[in-house]
Amino acid sequence: FYPAVMEVPGGADLIGHARNEHRQVDRLLDRLREPDALKGACAAELRELQRTVTHHVAEEEGRIMPHARRLGTARLRDLAARMEARIRAGEVADLRAAAHG
């Protein structure tokens, strides 16, 4: 999906920003997996994770999805069908990897 949106004028900047947010979420999740996180020192990371994900979803809904509509209904349906087929075939086991790809 992201590579297709990058084809739309202005899409590369939006997707670059979105991918940076994905990396930020990955870093926060990695910190929460650390042994120190189990000691109760994770409240700040959890708040930051919630803030970051909420912000990212709002941007995807408010900026990226409207921008993606410029691809046209047929292209979006094709992208959705291809992604669903990859998921059913087990090609997308790690959704984090798929989001970055």
Backbone torsions as a table, in degrees:
resi	resn	phi	psi	omega
1	PHE	NA	-50.0	-178.6
2	TYR	-59.7	-45.7	178.9
3	PRO	-57.7	-37.3	179.2
4	ALA	-67.4	-41.6	179.7
5	VAL	-64.5	-31.4	178.9
6	MET	-64.3	-21.4	179.1
7	GLU	-73.1	-22.4	-179.7
8	VAL	-79.0	135.4	178.2
9	PRO	-50.7	128.7	-177.9
10	GLY	87.8	-10.6	-177.3
11	GLY	-69.4	-32.7	-177.6
12	ALA	-61.0	-40.8	178.6
13	ASP	-65.8	-43.8	179.0
14	LEU	-61.3	-44.5	-176.8
15	ILE	-72.9	-36.1	175.3
16	GLY	-58.7	-44.3	177.8
17	HIS	-64.4	-43.2	-179.9
18	ALA	-62.6	-41.7	179.3
19	ARG	-66.4	-34.8	174.7
20	ASN	-62.4	-39.8	177.7
21	GLU	-66.4	-37.2	176.1
22	HIS	-61.4	-42.6	179.1
23	ARG	-64.4	-38.0	177.6
24	GLN	-62.9	-43.3	177.2
25	VAL	-62.0	-42.9	178.2
26	ASP	-58.6	-44.5	179.3
27	ARG	-62.2	-42.4	178.7
28	LEU	-64.1	-43.1	178.0
29	LEU	-63.4	-40.1	177.7
30	ASP	-62.0	-41.2	178.3
31	ARG	-64.1	-36.2	179.7
32	LEU	-71.4	-19.7	177.3
33	ARG	-84.3	-11.7	-178.8
34	GLU	-68.9	149.7	-179.3
35	PRO	-56.0	-35.0	179.7
36	ASP	-63.5	-27.3	-179.9
37	ALA	-63.4	-28.9	-179.9
38	LEU	-72.3	-13.7	-179.3
39	LYS	-84.5	10.1	177.6
40	GLY	88.7	6.8	-178.9
41	ALA	-92.2	29.0	-173.5
42	CYS	-111.5	2.8	-176.7
43	ALA	-59.6	-42.2	-179.9
44	ALA	-65.7	-41.4	178.9
45	GLU	-64.7	-39.1	178.2
46	LEU	-64.6	-40.5	177.2
47	ARG	-64.2	-42.9	179.2
48	GLU	-65.1	-39.6	177.3
49	LEU	-61.9	-46.5	179.4
50	GLN	-61.1	-44.9	179.9
51	ARG	-62.6	-44.4	-177.5
52	THR	-66.1	-44.7	-179.8
53	VAL	-66.8	-42.5	178.8
54	THR	-60.8	-44.5	178.3
55	HIS	-62.2	-45.2	-178.1
56	HIS	-63.2	-45.3	179.3
57	VAL	-61.7	-42.4	178.6
58	ALA	-61.5	-40.3	178.1
59	GLU	-67.9	-40.3	178.7
60	GLU	-63.0	-44.7	-178.8
61	GLU	-70.4	-38.1	-173.5
62	GLY	-89.4	-25.2	-175.6
63	ARG	-122.5	-48.0	-174.1
64	ILE	-74.1	-46.3	-179.1
65	MET	-61.7	-46.1	176.3
66	PRO	-60.7	-37.4	178.2
67	HIS	-65.6	-39.7	-179.5
68	ALA	-64.4	-26.9	179.8
69	ARG	-59.7	-21.1	177.8
70	ARG	-66.7	-16.4	176.4
71	LEU	-70.1	-23.4	-179.7
72	GLY	96.0	152.4	-176.3
73	THR	-60.0	-44.3	-177.5
74	ALA	-62.1	-44.3	-179.2
75	ARG	-65.9	-42.4	179.5
76	LEU	-64.3	-39.8	177.3
77	ARG	-64.4	-40.2	177.8
78	ASP	-63.1	-45.2	178.2
79	LEU	-60.4	-43.5	179.9
80	ALA	-63.1	-44.2	-179.4
81	ALA	-64.0	-40.9	179.8
82	ARG	-66.7	-40.0	179.1
83	MET	-67.7	-41.7	177.6
84	GLU	-61.5	-40.2	178.7
85	ALA	-65.1	-40.3	177.8
86	ARG	-64.1	-39.6	179.3
87	ILE	-66.3	-47.1	179.3
88	ARG	-61.4	-35.1	-178.6
89	ALA	-79.6	-3.2	179.7
90	GLY	78.8	13.8	-179.8
91	GLU	-77.0	-18.0	-177.3
92	VAL	-118.8	73.2	179.6
93	ALA	-79.1	-34.9	-179.3
94	ASP	-109.2	102.9	-177.8
95	LEU	-65.4	-26.4	175.9
96	ARG	-64.1	-41.9	178.9
97	ALA	-65.2	-39.3	-180.0
98	ALA	-65.1	-37.1	-178.9
99	ALA	-66.0	-29.1	-178.7
100	HIS	-89.0	-16.4	-174.5
101	GLY	-85.0	NA	NA
